[in-house]
């Protein structure tokens, strides 16, 4: 029997352990209810995603990683960082989320985390290529990233401040920007709080 799957999972766990402090530095600690329970490699998906299987522990999640990501270090790091950011404020099991939806700020922050890691490891040229691919093939993710980048350029602690009021970033409301002393144009604020549509 091949040991490759266990080697691959071990690689994913090492990446997660190495990069989790960076994600927490950018966006704050995970919500208390969040519980990461492991990785699953998937041949049936092209994008990473979290899955929630336990209604009794609605914020306990598995990170599903496309098998194809294991053949591309850039894609793998971007996928891991993206899901690590979501793991700080997981959407949760369908029965327990009270209709909570992923917002543009949530998805944009996840892409922003990926970009920060890619820049650190692979440099600006890699980031330019990654963002060009997003712009061409997944514009809604690129767009969400752009709005979060504007927010964080003005105030690098903006997401941490907002999560200080609502640890689940999906729960942030317009008035929370004022309460958290985060200054941003009202139009950008409105866009950040829209439901994200891929």
LINVENLIN-V571323 format. One record per residue. RES is the residue in one letter. PSI is psi in radians with two decimals (none if undefined). Layout:
RES,PSI ; RES,PSI
//
This chain:
X,2.40 ; X,2.51 ; X,0.08 ; X,-0.83 ; X,-0.73 ; X,-0.58 ; X,-0.75 ; X,-0.77 ; X,-0.70 ; X,-0.69 ; X,-0.76 ; X,-0.73 ; X,-0.66 ; X,-0.74 ; X,-0.76 ; X,-0.83 ; X,-0.68 ; X,-0.64 ; X,-0.24 ; X,-0.75 ; X,-0.61 ; X,-0.72 ; X,-0.73 ; X,-0.62 ; X,-0.73 ; X,-0.77 ; X,-0.01 ; X,3.06 ; X,2.72 ; X,2.68 ; X,2.63 ; X,-0.57 ; X,-0.28 ; X,2.36 ; X,1.89 ; X,2.24 ; X,0.02 ; X,3.11 ; X,2.68 ; X,2.26 ; X,2.35 ; X,2.29 ; X,-0.19 ; X,0.26 ; X,2.68 ; X,-0.18 ; X,2.61 ; X,2.70 ; X,2.74 ; X,2.53 ; X,2.56 ; X,2.08 ; X,-0.09 ; X,1.84 ; X,-0.43 ; X,-0.39 ; X,1.33 ; X,-0.32 ; X,0.32 ; X,2.23 ; X,2.71 ; X,2.45 ; X,2.10 ; X,2.18 ; X,2.28 ; X,2.36 ; X,-0.58 ; X,-0.42 ; X,-0.44 ; X,-0.26 ; X,0.02 ; X,1.89 ; X,-0.58 ; X,-0.87 ; X,-0.71 ; X,-0.82 ; X,-0.74 ; X,-0.76 ; X,-0.79 ; X,-0.84 ; X,-0.71 ; X,-0.85 ; X,-0.48 ; X,-0.71 ; X,-0.81 ; X,-0.55 ; X,-0.29 ; X,-0.50 ; X,1.12 ; X,2.55 ; X,-0.73 ; X,2.94 ; X,2.43 ; X,-0.66 ; X,-0.23 ; X,0.05 ; X,-0.07 ; X,0.70 ; X,0.20 ; X,2.35 ; X,2.65 ; X,2.29 ; X,2.96 ; X,-0.70 ; X,-0.64 ; X,-0.84 ; X,-0.68 ; X,-0.67 ; X,-0.70 ; X,-0.75 ; X,-0.70 ; X,-0.75 ; X,-0.73 ; X,-0.77 ; X,-0.73 ; X,-0.80 ; X,-0.77 ; X,-0.70 ; X,-0.74 ; X,-0.70 ; X,-0.74 ; X,-0.21 ; X,3.04 ; X,-0.64 ; X,-0.71 ; X,-0.76 ; X,-0.75 ; X,-0.77 ; X,-0.77 ; X,-0.80 ; X,-0.60 ; X,-0.73 ; X,-0.76 ; X,-0.79 ; X,-0.68 ; X,-0.62 ; X,-0.31 ; X,1.13 ; X,-0.62 ; X,-0.60 ; X,-0.73 ; X,-0.76 ; X,-0.81 ; X,-0.78 ; X,-0.77 ; X,-0.75 ; X,-0.67 ; X,-0.65 ; X,-0.69 ; X,-0.80 ; X,-0.84 ; X,-0.38 ; X,-0.67 ; X,-0.60 ; X,1.66 ; X,-0.34 ; X,0.15 ; X,-0.80 ; X,-0.69 ; X,-0.75 ; X,-0.79 ; X,-0.68 ; X,-0.31 ; X,-0.47 ; X,-0.82 ; X,1.73 ; X,-0.57 ; X,1.85 ; X,-0.47 ; X,-0.35 ; X,-0.05 ; X,2.39 ; X,2.94 ; X,-0.77 ; X,-0.37 ; X,-0.47 ; X,-0.74 ; X,-0.81 ; X,-0.60 ; X,0.01 ; X,0.76 ; X,2.00 ; X,2.16 ; X,2.60 ; X,2.45 ; X,-0.60 ; X,-0.72 ; X,-0.72 ; X,-0.82 ; X,-0.76 ; X,-0.75 ; X,-0.53 ; X,0.01 ; X,2.68 ; X,2.30 ; X,2.33 ; X,2.03 ; X,none
//
